[in-house]
């Protein structure tokens, strides 16, 4: 039997339909020579300090820094997680080979590798690498399975980040809590949260300590146009009035007029960060809520993989653009003229050198049904941005 491990039950069901694994079992789906199972995101995590040495359970400055000689992983203590891990462990023991169907990114690679390592997987492992959950994308992905070894550097990057987070979080949190928490508060320190909090605090201090200083400007209106004195701002009103006295009897002459022509280019396609910024501006969504919306749209097959850091498409996406545009049925008024000619291909949209794991967030062309009101708004924003690019 070939065993597929997806990152979520919903993704596992989509894959199982394509593979013909329709028989429901306890914790997996089976059929056509495949068993499709799933994790719930993280099933495993790095061990806690006391898992290495019992004395590290006590929070003491004398034990810092805590640096294990070798990091280990463990199954997260939760009845549902432990039950699902046991099922995966049994499936892997019988597997002919495994197909890692986790999210195609650094975190997805790390999540699945930890599970397979902890379960003692000994058989060959292949990687399914897809950018959307459409039927076409899944079928194409299974036709082009890759060896897991190709993604070793991606796994090691994720592992290094996790270890770095552990070292900083565990040690710095204990240090600051013991020294400054006054035995009442845990002062949590983290790689992302602490510098982000520092940015917010420093900005707030700038606002609180800002001392406004008055200034004066000298302007005149000629032919309904406002002109400013090139001398700039005056710190005192008297200085401005004195300068006015000096120049007020001078002849006002326009010596030069400059006209500039410029092109306004379409906005870039969305990466996750720019999407979160736009969602906050337009809909007042938090970054976390925006991620939940675009993740849901991805799982509903109407947009591509969301956790991306590029605003470009790879060259191999160019032939797929017309079909995607045709699939946007509610946007025919915008796409009709585009589809009458050849779709423009520019470096501002298509650039292989700017794409690593995944391309920018775009619609898939699948009809967008059963969306919530907010999902519809985010989907509309992504779709209009995609059309505008051409």
Secondary structure, 3 states (H helix, E strand, C coil): CEEEEECCHHHHHHHHHHHCCCEEECCEEEECCEEEEECCCCCEEECCHHHHCHHHHCCCHHHCCCCCCCCCEEECCCHHHHHHHHHHHHHHHCCCEEEEECCCCHHHHHHHHHHHHHCCCCCCEEECCCCCCCHHHHHHHHHCCEEHHHHHHHHHHHHHHHHHHHHHHHHHHHHHHHHHCCCCCCCCCCCCHHHHHHHHHHHHHHHHHCCCCCCECCEEEECCEEEECCCCCECCHHHHHHHHHHHCCCCCCCCCCCCCCCCCCCCCCECHHHHHHHHHHHHCCCHHHHHHHHHHHHHCCCECCCCCCCCCECHHHHHHHHHHHHHCHHHHHHHHHHHCCCCCCCCCCECHHHCCCCCCECECCCCCCCCCHHHHHHHHHHHHHHHHCC
